Amino acid sequence: MDEVINLITALTDKVYHYEAEPNARPPYIVWQEIGQGDILSADNRQDGYAVTGTIDIYSLNEKEPLVPEVYNALNDHDISFYLKSVQYEQDTKLIHTEFEFDVIGDAC
């Protein structure tokens, strides 16, 4: 997970975990873990796993530069991901772009 955090904080200093701080000015990124993805088991033990999470970009700009920057950074670091959704948030007037990713870890 540290690789994802380092990757997005290298793109902007406006990065939040779970939710943005009140009155955060766009564009900004919110990331969160969703849960455990695929599991590799051996000898009746969990030997490895994938953590699934999201990177959400909030912007007023339809062609927000952070979107391709995040896309390219994930690709450049060989992190599995896909574009989950792009939504217009009526209440805030923000464009919300969501990437879902998986990172591999060792069992604890």
C-alpha positions in Angstrom: 0.0 0.0 0.0 2.9 2.3 0.7 3.8 2.3 -3.0 0.3 3.6 -3.9 0.5 6.3 -1.2 4.0 7.4 -2.4 2.9 7.4 -6.0 -0.1 9.7 -5.5 1.6 12.1 -3.0 4.3 12.6 -5.6 1.6 13.9 -7.9 -0.1 16.4 -5.5 0.0 17.4 -1.9 -3.8 17.4 -1.8 -4.2 13.7 -0.9 -6.6 12.5 1.8 -7.4 9.1 3.3 -11.1 8.2 3.3 -12.4 11.7 2.9 -11.2 15.2 2.1 -10.9 17.8 4.8 -13.7 20.3 5.0 -13.4 23.0 2.3 -10.7 21.2 0.4 -10.1 23.0 -2.9 -10.2 20.8 -6.0 -8.4 19.2 -7.6 -7.6 16.6 -4.9 -7.3 12.9 -4.4 -9.0 10.7 -1.8 -7.8 7.1 -1.5 -9.0 4.2 0.6 -8.6 0.5 1.1 -11.7 -1.6 0.1 -10.6 -5.0 1.3 -8.7 -8.1 0.6 -8.7 -9.3 -3.0 -7.3 -12.5 -4.3 -5.6 -14.9 -1.8 -2.7 -17.3 -2.5 -2.9 -20.3 -0.1 -0.3 -22.9 0.5 -0.3 -25.7 3.1 -3.7 -24.6 4.5 -2.3 -21.1 5.2 -2.7 -17.8 3.6 0.6 -17.2 1.9 -0.1 -14.0 0.0 -2.9 -11.6 -0.8 -4.0 -8.6 -2.8 -5.4 -5.4 -1.2 -8.0 -3.7 -3.2 -8.5 0.1 -3.0 -9.7 3.2 -4.8 -8.1 6.4 -5.9 -10.7 9.1 -6.3 -9.9 12.3 -8.1 -12.2 15.3 -7.6 -12.0 18.2 -9.9 -13.9 21.1 -11.5 -12.1 20.5 -14.8 -13.5 18.1 -17.3 -10.0 17.4 -18.6 -8.2 17.2 -15.2 -4.5 16.6 -15.7 -4.4 14.5 -12.5 -6.4 11.8 -14.3 -3.8 10.8 -16.9 -1.0 11.4 -14.3 -2.6 8.9 -12.0 -3.2 6.5 -14.9 0.4 6.7 -16.1 1.9 6.5 -12.6 -0.1 3.3 -11.9 1.0 1.8 -15.2 4.6 2.9 -14.7 4.7 1.1 -11.3 3.1 -2.1 -12.6 0.0 -1.7 -10.3 -3.1 -3.5 -11.5 -6.0 -1.0 -11.9 -9.0 0.0 -13.9 -11.2 3.1 -14.4 -14.2 2.2 -12.3 -16.4 5.3 -12.9 -16.6 8.9 -13.9 -19.4 10.8 -12.2 -20.7 14.4 -12.0 -21.5 15.2 -8.3 -24.5 17.4 -8.5 -24.2 18.6 -4.8 -20.6 19.8 -5.1 -20.4 20.4 -8.9 -17.3 18.2 -9.0 -16.3 15.6 -11.5 -15.4 12.4 -9.7 -13.1 10.0 -11.4 -12.5 6.7 -9.6 -9.8 4.1 -10.2 -9.8 0.7 -8.5 -6.5 -0.9 -7.9 -4.9 -4.1 -6.4 -1.5 -4.3 -4.8 0.2 -7.5 -3.7 1.4 -8.0 -0.2 2.8 -10.8 2.0 0.6 -12.3 4.6 1.0 -10.8 8.0 
